[in-house]
Amino acid sequence: MHSRVLMVCWRRKLFFLGASLLFLLALWFWGFLYTTHITEEGGKIVSVRELMLGSAHGRHESLLQRLGFHDRHDAVQDGAIPHGEQVSAQFEGDEGGVKFVKPTPGGIRPGKGRHTNDWDVIMQDRTDEGKLANQQLSAKGQRHVSDEMRIAAERQSHYEHELKRMGVPVIAGIGPGGRPPPAQRLVHFDLKGAPPKISYLRRLMPILKTLGATGILLEYEDMFPYGGPLAPLAARNAYNRDEILELLKSAFALGLAVIPLVQTFGHLEYALKLKEFAHLREVEDSPQALCPSYNSSIAFVEELLTQVIEYHMPATNANLLHKEDIERLTPKLTHIHIGCDEVYRLAECPRCRHRLKDQLFLDHVYNVATIVRRRWPHLRIIIWDDMLRHMAADTLQASGIGKLVEPMIWVYAEDIYKFVQSATWEKYASVFSTAWAASAFKGAHGEGLLMPPIRRHLENTLRWLAVMQGEGNRFTHGLQGLALTGWQRYDHFAILCELLPSALPSLAVCLSTAAKGYFDVSAKTNPILSSLTCPEPTGEHHAWLEPHKDSLMVMFSRCMFPGSMIYRFMLRLATLTAETEEYTDAIRQRRGWLTDYNIRHNFSSAARVDDLLGENYRLLNSVSNLARTAASTLTEVYDHWTYGEFIEQRIFPMLEELKRLERAGEGLKKRRVWTQRPLPYLKPFEVLGIDEKT
């Protein structure tokens, strides 16, 4: 009985559940037909909701009414359609619904009331939707650009942080993603002092190419094998023609351009010091500059240029390469640098003193450049710019040199604009269509340095990159490139500057920076370490390059580049030189028992002197050992003339001073009896060599 009651209950529940489901299904089907779709004639699908509610923009009239598909009687009463007119509209279906086509001329005519411009309103709706889509795309594009700018700013911020950590100057506008580097990067070899063996220069060529060099600026001076009437100009250890030929072959094989630099006005000491050419001097007591008013001066300059240029021309040097290579590499020589810097003695001789200095200088440059253009019309002519800086633009333009030469603007200090102001750049751009820039990797911060200050040279290079970016657009053809100069003497009579092997790390740092357009902070992508065969940096706590902490750049002593033994030798010599100078300065100025006064009067304490000589013995032994190894170390790169000169200039003076103090100290220690005070003194007149009576 109980089970039957349960069955009746379950049947009723199932009946009510089925009825409810049928009711909900019928309700959903009715709603679907009413609110979603109806089938229009032709089988195309039309949205009833759209037809009833109109535009999605919230307008009250329905879409059918705006198209004219409303009750004809109502339309006539409203005045929208005159009696007897037919309404025509064309529908074109597509997959997204109804596509409305503008009525033909025989269809709907403009009428009065709110339906007059229905079609224009519809098209305006579609235009608005297009504008909205374009705005959305534009917003996406702006967000993309904004993201790129943010990423670039973060990358630049990280780059500048690394620069500060390494002690490298941060220069505005210089960094990854900036402007391209200078098109030409020339490395200057100054051969008028400590000329390296050609074999060493050839070993450097591939390294320079890897670091980004595009050419070599070769300043021969007296190292070129002059012949004929100029034979006396060649130094006793000048290169022979076969050696220069080997150097040119190496450069051409690597695609490095060679630009000879021949001084043609100032810095002609190597020629004018000789008796044979002394008559060409501007002033008798100085061989610094020649007199431009002599015809023989112009003939001398033309012969200089002829011998150097002709040797570098393919037509006269057929053995330089194989015949098939000559055609490919012709012309080998595209530029010639004619110097003309620092002409200190000018307009002083009787022939010149009545003329203006500026006009005298410009006329000589014009004459020399005209000779080059006449004889070698394909050559482009470069000059140093310093003699032009103070001249007026009108004077330069009137001289005619603007179409003949290209100035190479040189500044080796950190502040470029201190020496070449914006007005000077503007003046140059108004006269010359292009120009060059010149920085330095050695030989610029002291005549007697042993090691170049790499941080200063790096900052000079970075500053030049920024200046070239800012000023290059002034010139019609922009700036051609950057020359990295490496001076070996300040002039022909000065002592030797930093030797080339000791400056090779400085050259690598500056050249790689110039080639990239910025200093690459990554040891992996910066070619410095790999080019110089340096070990990979270890540890992340210290930067791989720290020029602000390591002024002598001892880190490069672990490298194995050509001449690295000389680099390590120079580090030891620099350390010993500093210790010796500190010791001798203390003896003369701060300690009281081994001064010149004590020595002159043989008056001191033996015990005190013996104490002071202890340091002297140590330094003397160290310097003597270094002197004994100097020749064998330097002979890798230099001949005996060069290393003999270097030892005499840098090591011999230290030995002499230490030995002098040793001899004086030993003499003071021998005395056992001293004279009574006061001691006799030198009178001022005796010191000056003046007779007291007069």
BELZIMO-V538178 format. One record per residue. N is the residue number from 1. RES is the residue in one letter. SS is DSSP state (H for helix, E for strand, L for the rest). PSI is psi in degrees with one decimal (* if undefined). Layout:
# BELZIMO-V538178
{{N	RES	SS	PSI} {N	RES	SS	PSI}}
This chain:
# BELZIMO-V538178
{{1	M	L	-43.7} {2	H	H	-40.5} {3	S	H	-34.7} {4	R	H	-41.3} {5	V	H	-42.1} {6	L	H	-39.2} {7	M	H	-40.5} {8	V	H	-44.5} {9	C	H	-44.7} {10	W	H	-36.0} {11	R	H	-41.9} {12	R	H	-41.6} {13	K	H	-41.7} {14	L	H	-36.2} {15	F	H	-50.3} {16	F	H	-36.9} {17	L	H	-42.2} {18	G	H	-41.4} {19	A	H	-41.5} {20	S	H	-41.9} {21	L	H	-41.3} {22	L	H	-39.6} {23	F	H	-44.9} {24	L	H	-36.6} {25	L	H	-43.0} {26	A	H	-41.1} {27	L	H	-42.8} {28	W	H	-40.0} {29	F	H	-40.2} {30	W	H	-43.1} {31	G	H	-36.9} {32	F	H	-44.8} {33	L	H	-33.9} {34	Y	H	-40.4} {35	T	H	-11.1} {36	T	L	-65.6} {37	H	E	151.8} {38	I	E	157.3} {39	T	E	122.7} {40	E	L	164.6} {41	E	L	138.3} {42	G	L	-2.5} {43	G	L	7.8} {44	K	L	148.2} {45	I	E	129.7} {46	V	E	136.2} {47	S	E	117.4} {48	V	H	-38.0} {49	R	H	-40.4} {50	E	H	-40.7} {51	L	H	-34.6} {52	M	H	-39.5} {53	L	H	-15.9} {54	G	L	-149.9} {55	S	L	149.6} {56	A	L	-10.1} {57	H	L	2.9} {58	G	L	11.8} {59	R	L	149.3} {60	H	L	-32.8} {61	E	L	146.2} {62	S	L	159.7} {63	L	H	-34.4} {64	L	H	-38.8} {65	Q	H	-38.9} {66	R	H	-25.3} {67	L	H	-8.0} {68	G	L	6.2} {69	F	L	53.3} {70	H	L	-179.9} {71	D	L	128.3} {72	R	H	-40.0} {73	H	H	-43.8} {74	D	H	-37.5} {75	A	H	-39.0} {76	V	H	-43.2} {77	Q	H	-36.7} {78	D	H	-16.5} {79	G	L	10.8} {80	A	L	-34.5} {81	I	L	126.5} {82	P	L	155.6} {83	H	L	143.6} {84	G	L	-6.1} {85	E	L	148.0} {86	Q	L	142.3} {87	V	L	127.8} {88	S	L	136.5} {89	A	L	147.7} {90	Q	E	138.8} {91	F	E	137.3} {92	E	E	119.7} {93	G	E	150.8} {94	D	E	-179.1} {95	E	L	-23.5} {96	G	L	0.8} {97	G	E	-149.7} {98	V	E	133.4} {99	K	E	119.3} {100	F	E	132.7} {101	V	E	138.2} {102	K	L	133.1} {103	P	L	150.4} {104	T	L	164.7} {105	P	L	-25.7} {106	G	L	-1.8} {107	G	L	-128.6} {108	I	L	132.5} {109	R	L	151.7} {110	P	L	135.2} {111	G	L	-174.9} {112	K	L	158.8} {113	G	L	-165.9} {114	R	L	-11.6} {115	H	L	7.4} {116	T	L	-45.1} {117	N	L	38.9} {118	D	H	-42.4} {119	W	H	-43.2} {120	D	H	-36.5} {121	V	H	-43.1} {122	I	H	-45.3} {123	M	H	-33.2} {124	Q	H	-37.5} {125	D	H	-44.3} {126	R	H	-37.1} {127	T	H	-41.5} {128	D	H	-41.7} {129	E	H	-39.4} {130	G	H	-41.1} {131	K	H	-40.0} {132	L	H	-41.8} {133	A	H	-41.8} {134	N	H	-39.8} {135	Q	H	-39.1} {136	Q	H	-41.6} {137	L	H	-41.3} {138	S	H	-40.7} {139	A	H	-40.7} {140	K	H	-41.9} {141	G	H	-41.1} {142	Q	H	-39.4} {143	R	H	-37.6} {144	H	H	-44.7} {145	V	H	-41.7} {146	S	H	-40.5} {147	D	H	-41.7} {148	E	H	-42.2} {149	M	H	-39.7} {150	R	H	-43.4} {151	I	H	-41.8} {152	A	H	-39.9} {153	A	H	-41.0} {154	E	H	-40.7} {155	R	H	-42.1} {156	Q	H	-39.0} {157	S	H	-42.8} {158	H	H	-40.2} {159	Y	H	-46.3} {160	E	H	-33.3} {161	H	H	-42.5} {162	E	H	-38.3} {163	L	H	-45.6} {164	K	H	-38.4} {165	R	H	-33.2} {166	M	H	-10.5} {167	G	L	20.7} {168	V	L	133.7} {169	P	L	139.4} {170	V	L	119.2} {171	I	L	126.8} {172	A	L	133.0} {173	G	L	-3.0} {174	I	L	119.9} {175	G	L	177.2} {176	P	L	142.0} {177	G	L	4.6} {178	G	L	-157.8} {179	R	L	158.7} {180	P	L	157.6} {181	P	L	171.1} {182	P	L	141.1} {183	A	L	-37.5} {184	Q	E	133.8} {185	R	E	103.6} {186	L	E	140.8} {187	V	E	124.4} {188	H	E	126.1} {189	F	E	114.4} {190	D	E	109.5} {191	L	L	7.5} {192	K	L	3.0} {193	G	L	141.0} {194	A	L	57.5} {195	P	L	122.5} {196	P	L	160.2} {197	K	L	145.4} {198	I	H	-35.3} {199	S	H	-35.3} {200	Y	H	-44.3} {201	L	H	-37.2} {202	R	H	-34.7} {203	R	H	-26.2} {204	L	H	-25.2} {205	M	H	-50.8} {206	P	H	-34.4} {207	I	H	-44.4} {208	L	H	-39.6} {209	K	H	-43.8} {210	T	H	-36.0} {211	L	H	-10.9} {212	G	L	10.9} {213	A	L	146.8} {214	T	L	-11.6} {215	G	E	175.0} {216	I	E	133.3} {217	L	E	108.0} {218	L	E	108.6} {219	E	E	101.1} {220	Y	L	-44.8} {221	E	H	-118.6} {222	D	H	10.1} {223	M	H	-2.0} {224	F	L	141.2} {225	P	L	72.1} {226	Y	L	152.8} {227	G	L	-178.8} {228	G	H	-135.5} {229	P	H	-15.6} {230	L	H	7.2} {231	A	H	-35.4} {232	P	H	-16.3} {233	L	H	-29.0} {234	A	L	131.6} {235	A	L	160.7} {236	R	L	-23.4} {237	N	L	28.0} {238	A	L	153.6} {239	Y	L	149.8} {240	N	L	170.8} {241	R	H	-33.7} {242	D	H	-37.3} {243	E	H	-45.1} {244	I	H	-36.6} {245	L	H	-42.7} {246	E	H	-39.2} {247	L	H	-44.2} {248	L	H	-37.3} {249	K	H	-44.7} {250	S	H	-41.4} {251	A	H	-46.2} {252	F	H	-35.7} {253	A	H	-29.3} {254	L	L	-0.5} {255	G	L	22.3} {256	L	L	126.2} {257	A	E	149.6} {258	V	E	122.8} {259	I	E	109.2} {260	P	E	145.3} {261	L	E	117.0} {262	V	L	114.6} {263	Q	L	135.1} {264	T	L	8.4} {265	F	L	-76.7} {266	G	E	175.6} {267	H	L	41.4} {268	L	L	29.8} {269	E	H	-36.9} {270	Y	H	-22.9} {271	A	H	-47.1} {272	L	H	-12.0} {273	K	L	-20.7} {274	L	L	149.5} {275	K	H	-36.7} {276	E	H	-24.3} {277	F	H	10.5} {278	A	H	-26.6} {279	H	H	-11.5} {280	L	H	-2.2} {281	R	E	150.0} {282	E	E	-43.3} {283	V	E	146.9} {284	E	L	-33.5} {285	D	L	4.5} {286	S	E	125.2} {287	P	E	20.0} {288	Q	E	-39.8} {289	A	E	151.3} {290	L	E	162.8} {291	C	L	121.0} {292	P	L	-6.6} {293	S	L	-12.0} {294	Y	L	135.8} {295	N	H	-33.1} {296	S	H	-26.2} {297	S	H	-43.7} {298	I	H	-39.2} {299	A	H	-39.6} {300	F	H	-45.8} {301	V	H	-40.8} {302	E	H	-38.2} {303	E	H	-39.3} {304	L	H	-51.9} {305	L	H	-39.1} {306	T	H	-47.5} {307	Q	H	-39.9} {308	V	H	-47.8} {309	I	H	-46.1} {310	E	H	-32.4} {311	Y	H	-27.6} {312	H	H	-2.8} {313	M	L	141.7} {314	P	H	-31.3} {315	A	H	-32.3} {316	T	H	0.7} {317	N	L	58.9} {318	A	H	-20.2} {319	N	H	-0.5} {320	L	H	-44.0} {321	L	L	173.7} {322	H	L	157.8} {323	K	H	-37.2} {324	E	H	-25.6} {325	D	H	-27.7} {326	I	H	-43.6} {327	E	H	-38.5} {328	R	H	-35.1} {329	L	H	-1.6} {330	T	L	138.0} {331	P	L	141.6} {332	K	L	-33.9} {333	L	L	119.4} {334	T	L	-22.3} {335	H	E	155.1} {336	I	E	133.3} {337	H	E	122.5} {338	I	L	16.5} {339	G	L	-117.5} {340	C	L	28.7} {341	D	L	156.2} {342	E	L	52.3} {343	V	L	86.3} {344	Y	L	-39.0} {345	R	L	103.0} {346	L	L	137.8} {347	A	L	45.5} {348	E	L	-24.8} {349	C	L	162.4} {350	P	L	-32.1} {351	R	L	-28.1} {352	C	L	-20.9} {353	R	L	-17.5} {354	H	L	-4.7} {355	R	L	154.8} {356	L	L	139.4} {357	K	H	-45.8} {358	D	H	-43.3} {359	Q	H	-36.4} {360	L	H	-44.2} {361	F	H	-49.0} {362	L	H	-37.1} {363	D	H	-40.1} {364	H	H	-43.4} {365	V	H	-42.5} {366	Y	H	-43.2} {367	N	H	-44.0} {368	V	H	-44.3} {369	A	H	-35.3} {370	T	H	-38.1} {371	I	H	-46.1} {372	V	H	-44.5} {373	R	H	-36.6} {374	R	H	-40.6} {375	R	H	-33.0} {376	W	L	74.2} {377	P	L	-20.0} {378	H	L	-11.7} {379	L	L	139.1} {380	R	E	140.7} {381	I	E	130.7} {382	I	E	142.4} {383	I	E	155.4} {384	W	E	151.4} {385	D	L	-11.3} {386	D	H	-31.0} {387	M	H	-9.8} {388	L	H	-13.1} {389	R	L	-37.0} {390	H	L	-6.3} {391	M	L	149.2} {392	A	L	153.1} {393	A	H	-38.9} {394	D	H	-39.5} {395	T	H	-44.0} {396	L	H	-43.0} {397	Q	H	-39.0} {398	A	H	-23.8} {399	S	H	-26.4} {400	G	L	2.6} {401	I	H	-14.3} {402	G	H	-29.7} {403	K	H	-0.1} {404	L	L	-34.3} {405	V	E	163.4} {406	E	E	118.4} {407	P	E	140.8} {408	M	E	108.4} {409	I	E	115.6} {410	W	E	131.3} {411	V	L	127.9} {412	Y	L	-0.8} {413	A	L	172.3} {414	E	L	-33.4} {415	D	L	96.2} {416	I	H	-43.7} {417	Y	H	-14.1} {418	K	H	-31.1} {419	F	H	-29.5} {420	V	L	95.9} {421	Q	L	170.0} {422	S	H	-36.5} {423	A	H	-34.6} {424	T	H	-41.0} {425	W	H	-43.4} {426	E	H	-40.1} {427	K	H	-45.9} {428	Y	H	-41.1} {429	A	H	-27.1} {430	S	H	-15.6} {431	V	H	-43.0} {432	F	L	144.2} {433	S	L	-19.3} {434	T	L	170.7} {435	A	E	174.0} {436	W	E	165.5} {437	A	E	156.3} {438	A	E	124.6} {439	S	E	-165.3} {440	A	E	144.5} {441	F	E	-7.2} {442	K	E	165.5} {443	G	L	30.4} {444	A	L	-11.2} {445	H	L	27.2} {446	G	L	131.3} {447	E	L	-23.4} {448	G	L	23.0} {449	L	L	147.0} {450	L	L	-36.8} {451	M	L	135.8} {452	P	L	143.3} {453	P	L	95.6} {454	I	H	-38.4} {455	R	H	-40.3} {456	R	H	-40.8} {457	H	H	-37.4} {458	L	H	-43.4} {459	E	H	-38.3} {460	N	H	-42.8} {461	T	H	-45.2} {462	L	H	-41.6} {463	R	H	-38.8} {464	W	H	-38.5} {465	L	H	-41.3} {466	A	H	-42.8} {467	V	H	-41.6} {468	M	H	-35.9} {469	Q	H	-39.2} {470	G	H	-33.6} {471	E	H	-15.2} {472	G	H	-33.4} {473	N	H	-14.1} {474	R	H	-32.3} {475	F	L	145.5} {476	T	L	-42.0} {477	H	L	21.4} {478	G	L	-169.1} {479	L	E	135.2} {480	Q	E	-40.4} {481	G	E	-169.9} {482	L	E	130.2} {483	A	E	127.1} {484	L	E	103.9} {485	T	E	147.8} {486	G	E	84.3} {487	W	L	139.6} {488	Q	L	-22.9} {489	R	L	152.8} {490	Y	L	-30.7} {491	D	L	-176.4} {492	H	L	-26.9} {493	F	L	-5.5} {494	A	L	162.9} {495	I	L	174.5} {496	L	L	139.1} {497	C	L	-163.7} {498	E	L	132.6} {499	L	L	154.7} {500	L	H	-45.9} {501	P	H	-34.2} {502	S	H	-14.4} {503	A	H	1.9} {504	L	H	-41.4} {505	P	H	-38.8} {506	S	H	-43.1} {507	L	H	-42.4} {508	A	H	-43.6} {509	V	H	-45.5} {510	C	H	-40.5} {511	L	H	-43.3} {512	S	H	-34.7} {513	T	H	-43.9} {514	A	H	-36.3} {515	A	H	-31.0} {516	K	H	-23.5} {517	G	L	1.1} {518	Y	L	167.0} {519	F	L	120.7} {520	D	L	118.9} {521	V	L	-8.4} {522	S	L	126.2} {523	A	L	-21.7} {524	K	L	-37.6} {525	T	L	-18.4} {526	N	L	126.9} {527	P	L	3.6} {528	I	H	-55.4} {529	L	H	-42.5} {530	S	H	-37.7} {531	S	H	-35.2} {532	L	L	8.6} {533	T	L	56.4} {534	C	L	150.8} {535	P	L	151.5} {536	E	L	141.7} {537	P	L	144.4} {538	T	L	139.3} {539	G	L	147.3} {540	E	L	-4.0} {541	H	L	-23.2} {542	H	L	141.0} {543	A	L	152.4} {544	W	L	-17.1} {545	L	L	124.9} {546	E	L	73.7} {547	P	L	-20.5} {548	H	L	-24.6} {549	K	L	-33.7} {550	D	L	79.9} {551	S	L	-32.4} {552	L	L	-3.7} {553	M	L	56.5} {554	V	H	-25.5} {555	M	H	-29.7} {556	F	H	-6.8} {557	S	H	-15.9} {558	R	H	-3.3} {559	C	L	165.9} {560	M	L	44.0} {561	F	L	164.6} {562	P	L	122.3} {563	G	L	11.1} {564	S	H	-28.3} {565	M	H	-39.0} {566	I	H	-36.2} {567	Y	H	-46.6} {568	R	H	-35.4} {569	F	H	-42.8} {570	M	H	-33.5} {571	L	H	-43.5} {572	R	H	-41.4} {573	L	H	-40.4} {574	A	H	-40.0} {575	T	H	-46.1} {576	L	H	-38.4} {577	T	H	-43.6} {578	A	H	-42.3} {579	E	H	-41.3} {580	T	H	-43.0} {581	E	H	-40.0} {582	E	H	-40.6} {583	Y	H	-50.9} {584	T	H	-35.6} {585	D	H	-39.9} {586	A	H	-39.9} {587	I	H	-43.8} {588	R	H	-37.7} {589	Q	H	-34.5} {590	R	H	-26.4} {591	R	L	150.7} {592	G	L	16.5} {593	W	L	-4.8} {594	L	L	32.9} {595	T	L	172.5} {596	D	H	-32.4} {597	Y	H	-46.9} {598	N	H	-41.8} {599	I	H	-43.2} {600	R	H	-37.7} {601	H	H	1.8} {602	N	L	54.0} {603	F	L	100.6} {604	S	L	178.2} {605	S	L	123.7} {606	A	H	-40.7} {607	A	H	-42.1} {608	R	H	-41.2} {609	V	H	-42.4} {610	D	H	-36.7} {611	D	H	-41.3} {612	L	H	-31.9} {613	L	H	-14.8} {614	G	H	-45.7} {615	E	H	-33.5} {616	N	H	-43.8} {617	Y	H	-41.5} {618	R	H	-48.0} {619	L	H	-40.3} {620	L	H	-39.4} {621	N	H	-42.2} {622	S	H	-44.6} {623	V	H	-37.9} {624	S	H	-42.7} {625	N	H	-40.2} {626	L	H	-38.4} {627	A	H	-37.0} {628	R	H	-30.5} {629	T	H	-6.9} {630	A	H	-47.9} {631	A	H	-46.8} {632	S	H	-28.5} {633	T	H	-45.4} {634	L	H	-20.1} {635	T	L	-14.4} {636	E	L	-32.7} {637	V	L	-28.8} {638	Y	L	155.5} {639	D	L	176.2} {640	H	H	-25.9} {641	W	H	-41.6} {642	T	H	-48.8} {643	Y	H	-25.8} {644	G	H	-42.4} {645	E	H	-42.3} {646	F	H	-44.6} {647	I	H	-40.9} {648	E	H	-35.9} {649	Q	H	-35.5} {650	R	H	-28.5} {651	I	L	-42.7} {652	F	H	-43.2} {653	P	H	-36.8} {654	M	H	-44.6} {655	L	H	-43.9} {656	E	H	-42.7} {657	E	H	-43.1} {658	L	H	-39.4} {659	K	H	-36.7} {660	R	H	-44.6} {661	L	H	-35.5} {662	E	H	-46.6} {663	R	H	-43.3} {664	A	H	-42.0} {665	G	H	-40.5} {666	E	H	-36.8} {667	G	H	-40.8} {668	L	H	-33.7} {669	K	H	-23.6} {670	K	H	-20.8} {671	R	L	137.5} {672	R	L	-17.6} {673	V	L	135.4} {674	W	L	154.4} {675	T	L	165.0} {676	Q	L	144.0} {677	R	L	160.4} {678	P	L	151.3} {679	L	L	149.2} {680	P	L	146.6} {681	Y	L	159.8} {682	L	L	128.1} {683	K	L	146.8} {684	P	H	-37.4} {685	F	H	-34.6} {686	E	H	-39.1} {687	V	H	-41.3} {688	L	H	-8.4} {689	G	L	30.6} {690	I	L	138.2} {691	D	L	125.0} {692	E	L	-30.7} {693	K	L	-30.3} {694	T	L	*}}
